[in-house]
Amino acid sequence: MRKFIMLVVITTIITLVSPAAFAGGKGGSRGYRSYKGAKAIDGDTFRYKGERYRIQQYNAPEIGQPGSRKATRNLQKKIDSGNYKWKPVTKDAYNRTIVNEQHK
């Protein structure tokens, strides 16, 4: 019960942090930047320089579910193309940075 309460408190604090605190990414227009060189973890999450990023308002099959390999490949193609940029907006309960997607 104590761990659950602690998780709720931490999640609440993270949720209340101003999205502007995460919007200072380098390059691009108004905080959007390319993460070229990142590695897709699954269809909606990627890793870049040791940090995990999840695309906001996008849901792809989890690893092991039907379509997950294709979704992961598609995200990797997006990253590698350089035609997409992402803007950090907040953190989630798993300490991933949530990013908004922008097509160039």
Secondary structure, DSSP 8 states (H G I E B T S, - for coil): -HHHHHHHHHHHHHHHS-GGGG---SSSSTT-B--TT-EEEETTEEEETTEEEEETT-----TTSTTHHHHHHHHHHHHHHT-EEEEEEEE-TTS-EEEEEEE-
